[in-house]
Amino acid sequence: MPFFFSRPPVPVAQQTPTNALDRIYGIIRLTLCLSLIMLAIWLLGEVLAVLFAATLMAIVLHGLARILRRHMKFIPYPIAVSLVALSVIGLMTALVWSNGPAIGEQFVGLKNALVVQSGDMRYHLSQTTIGQMVLNHLPVSLGGNDSTTPLSSFGFGIAGSVTGLLGSAFGLVGTLFVVLISAFYFAVSPSLYINGVLRLVPPHQRESARDLLYSAGNTLWAWTAGQALDMLAVGIFSGIGLYLIGVPLALALGVVAGLCNFIPYIGAILGAVPALLISLSLGTREALFVAILYSVIQFCEGNILAPLIQRRAVHMPPALAILSQSVFGSILGVPGLVLASPITAALLAVFDKATPPLADATKTQLETNELTQQEIIKNKQEKSDATKSRSE
């Protein structure tokens, strides 16, 4: 589906100097729009991250409300969203009420254990030449000796002042409250906000823009629902495995592994580091078992669970996922690192919807020696057989 940000293209035979000037003006407008978008991301990046987080949560509430209305069509949509929101709040309250003290104690113990283990590791590193080199290049926040920090740029200064005001007034809890309240209002009347966005688009492109918004929303719903199941599976398997190995604080470490798995690839490493540090205090054998456990879990997650769970979402190439985490992490900080994957999934969905597919995609695979002619024929035959079996 082609998408233009200016007037529809004029055939070459009908082009006049006026039409050529209109095309130039259209390119200038597009350049200005893109420049303003980049400037807004640079200056107000963290505020936009809060907005995107609220939108993502609203899509989750909207998707759950649609499922509820599918089985109970007599419930009005606003009431369905309210019931879903109350159910989620009730479930979280019940979990905190029943397991909150145990999880809290384990997290306090985990924090203290990590402090002790990081101190021991720093001591052992400082005894070797290579370890001293590593410490000299690590920032102080990570236990190193490098206390130099780059000067803040103009963009980060303004972004920090805006979000710093929000953080000083409300803190993390207040920011989460703003996200949840905004998400609820977004989910209660999504058409109001979608129509508001469409009014910013030229009239002859509004139908195409509507399709792009729907495509991005459906992709985010599929990605978020699948990622939630993925996180739950990784958290449960990690906690059970650590408990069987005999690692203390297995419950807290399992929760950390599940939460970190929201960030593809990098999250797997972040979730494994605390468990490895704790297991080192038990011995080399336990640390080896923990490393094997996390390797097996991530292998099964990446090759079995993720393809099954995320099959309805846009396929995200691994290199693009890692690069997006680097880009959005450098622009937005920690929120950008956490939200990089859903943002990239939405952008890929829009790109896939707005551009026509390649008719000769297999030609590129053939020329780059990625596939042979026999493998291409075999893949086409397998797809044809799968299509016939589904139709039957």
N, C-alpha and C positions, 0 to 999 in steps of 0.2 A: 504494500500500500504506500504509494509515494506521498510524502508530506512536504509541503512548502510553507515557508514563513512569509511569503510575499504573494503577489498576485499570481494567478495561474500562468504558465508559460505560453507565449504567443508563437505560433508556427513561424518558421523562418521566412516563408513567402510573404507573410503579413507584417513582418517587422518593419518599423519606421524609426526614425531618430528619437521620437518621443517614447516609443516602446523600449528602445535601448537605454534611454535615460532612466526609465522606470525600473529596468533591471538593475542598473547601477545603484539607484536609490535603495532598491530592495536588498542588495548585497551590503550596502552601508548600514541599513537598519539592522540586518542580521548580525553584522559585526559589532554594532553598538550594543545590541541585546546580549550577545555572548560576553562582551566585555563587562557589562553591568552585572551579569550573573556571576562571573568570575570575581569581580570586585566585592559583591555581596557575600560570596563564600569566604573570601579572604578576610573581610572586616567583621562579619557576623557569623562566622563558621559554627561556633559552639551553640549559638542561638538557633541556627538552622538545624543543628543536630538534635536539639530538644524538640523542634517542630517535626522532624522526621520520625523521632521516637514516638511522639504522640500519634502521628499518622499510622505508623506500624501497629501500635496498640489498638487504634481505632479499626484497622483492617481485621485484626484478630477478633475483636468484639463483633464486628459486622458479620464475619464468617460464621462465628458460633451462633449468632442470632438467626442467620439464614437456615442453619441446620435445625434449630429449634422450631422455626416457622414451617419448615418442611414437614415436620411431624405433627405440629399443632398450628394449623393454618388459621384458626380462629383468633389467635393472639395478635394484636396490633404490633407493628414493627417496633415503635418506641418502647412498648412494654417488654417485648422480647429482648431488646438490648439491655434494659434495666434488670431483667431477671438474670441475664447472663453475667452482667457486672456484679450483681449481688451474690450470685453463685460463686464466682471467682474469688470475691472478697471473703465469703464464708469459708471456702475451701482453704485459702491461705491462712485465715484466722485459726481454723481447726488444726492445721498442720503446725502452726507456731505454738498453739496452746498445748498440743499433745507432745510434740517433739522439740519445742523451742528451747527449754532448759538444757536438754541433753546436747542439742546441736550447739547452743551457745557455749557450754562448758568445753566441748570438743574444739570449737574454734579458738577459744582463749588458750587452751592447751596447745593447739596447733601453732598459734602465733608465738607463744613462748618457746616451743620446741624449735621453730624455724629460726628464732633469734639466736638460740644457743648453737644450732648447727651451722648457721652462717658465720658466727664468730669463730667456731672451730675451723671451718673451711678457710676463712681469711687468715687464721694463724698458720695453717699448713701451707697455704700459698705463699705467705711472706717468708717462708724458710727456703724457698728455691728462687733461682734467678728468673726462670720463665714465669713463675707465679707472681713475682714482684712486677714484671712487665705487664701482666694481665691486670693487676691491681692499679697500676699507674694509669691505665687507659680506661678503667671503669669509673663511672661517676660515683660520687659519694652516696647518692640515693640507692645505689646497688651494692654498696659495701666497698667501693674502690677508693682511690686516692685523688681522682681527678675532680677538683672543686671548681674548675673553670666552667662557666656557662656563657653561651653566646648572648649578645645583646638582643633584646626583643626588638622585633621590627615594628614598623608603624602599624601594619595590619594587625599583628598579634596584640599590640598595645590597645587598640580600640576594641578588638574582640574581647580581650581580657577585662577591660573596664566595664563593658556591657554585661558579660556573664559574671564578672566578679561582683557587680552590684546584686545580681540575682543570687549568687552563692552566699554573699554576706548577709542578705536579708532573710533568706530561707534555708540555706544549706542544702545538703543532699536530700534530706527528707522533703523539704519544700519543693525542690526541683522535681522529685518523683511525684509529689502531689499535683504539681502543675501539669506534668505529662499525663497523669491518669485522668484528671478532670478535663483537660483538653481532648484527650482521646475519647472520653465518654460523649462529649458534645459533638465531636466529629462523627462518631458512630450513630448517634441518634438521628441526625439529619444530614447524611452524606451528600444528598442532592444539592443542598444549599451551597456547600463549599465547592462541589464539582462545577456547578453552574457559575459560581463566582470566578473560578479559574478559566472557564470557557469564554467568559466575557472579555478576557484579555487577549483572546485569539481572534484573528480576522474572521468575519462571518463565513466565508467560503471554505475555511479550514476547520470549523468547529466540530463537524462530524468526525473528521479524521483525528482531531485532538481528543474527542470523547473516546474513540476506540483505543487510542494510546493509553489514556488514563485507566480504562478498564483492564487493558492488558497488563499494565504495571501493577494494578491492585490485585488482580487474580494471581499473578506471579508471586507477589509478596505474601499473599495468603497461603499458597501452596508451599512456599519456601519456609515460612514461619511454622506452619503446622508440622511439616516434616522435620524441621530442625528441633522442635520441642520433643518429638518422639525420639529423635537421635540423641539428644542430651539426656533424656530419661534413661535410655538403654545404656549409654556410656557410664552414667553415674551409678546405676544399679550394679552393673558388672564390675566396675572399679571398686566400689565399696565391698562387695562380696569377695572379690579376689584378694583385696588387701586384708580383709578379716581372716580369710583362710591362711594367708601367708603368715599372719601374726603381727602385722604392722599396727601399732597403736593409732588411735584417732581415725579409724577406717571410715567412720560415718562422715566426718568433716572432709576427709580427703576425697571421698566419693562425690560429695556435693560440689567440691571445688572442681573436680574433673568434669562433672556434668555441666556446670556453668561455663567453664572455660571452653567447652566444646561448641559453644555458640559461635566462637571465632574459628573458622576452618583453618586447618594446618597449624597455624601459630598457637591456637588454643590448646591443641593436643600437647605441645611442648610445655606450655604454661601450666597445664593441669598435672603433668607428670613430675615437674620439678619439686614441688613440696613433698610428694610421696617418696621420691628418691632421696631427698635430704633427710627425711625422717628415718628411712630404712637404713641409711648409712650408719646411724647410731646403733643399729642392731647387729650389723656385720656385713661383710662383702657378699655373703651368700644370699641374704635377704634382699640386698640392693639389686643383685642380679635377677632374682625372682621378680621383683617389682618392675624392673626394666623389661623383662620378658612379658610380664602380664600386660603392661601398657602397650607394648609393641603388638601383641596379639589382638588386644581390644581395638586398637586403631586400624590394624590390618582388616579385621572383620568389619569394622565400621565403614572404612573407605571402600571396600570391595563388595560388601554384601548389604549392610544396612542402608548406607547412603544411596546407592543406585536404586534400591527398592522404594525407599521412603521419598526421595526427591525426583522420582521419574516423571512427575507431572510438572515440575518446575523447569525453568530455563537451565540448560547445562552450562556450568561455569568452568571454563578451562582453568586448571590449577595455577598456571603462570599468571593469568589475569587476576585470579583471586588474591594471590600473594602480592602482586603489584598494587592492586587496589587498596589492600591493607596498608601498604607503605605510603601510598599517596594520601589517602584520607587520614591516616594516622599522623602524618606530618602536618596536615592542614588543620585538623580538628582535635588532635591529641588522642587521649584515651577514648572519648566518645566516637571519634572517627574510626579507630581501630575496631571497636565493637560493632559499629553500624556499617562497616565497609562492605561486607558481604550482601546484606539486603539492599543497600544502595546500588551495588553493582548488578545484582539480580534484576532490579527494576529497570536500570538503564539498558541492560541486555534485552529485556523484554520489549522495551520501547524501540530499540534499534532493530530487533528482529521483526517487529510489526511494521515499522516505517520503511524498511528497505526490502526490495524483492530478493528472493533466494537466488543463489547462483545455479545456472542450468548446467554448468560443467565443473561442479565441485570435485568430482572424481578425477577430472583431468589434472588438477593440481596435485592430488594425492599420487597420481601415476607419475607425474614429472618429478616430484620430490622423492620418488622411490619409497614413499610411505606404504604404498600397496602395489602389488603386481596386478597385471591384467586378470590373471586367474582368480586372485583374491577378490577383485572388484566384481567379477561375474558371480563368484560364490556368495558374496554379501547381497547382491541384488536378488539372487535366487532365494536366499534365506528370508529376506524381507517380503518377497512375493509369497512364499509359503506361509509366513506368519500372518500376512494380510488375509489370505484365503482361509486359514484356520479360524481367525477372529470372525470373519463374515459367516462362516458355517455355524 
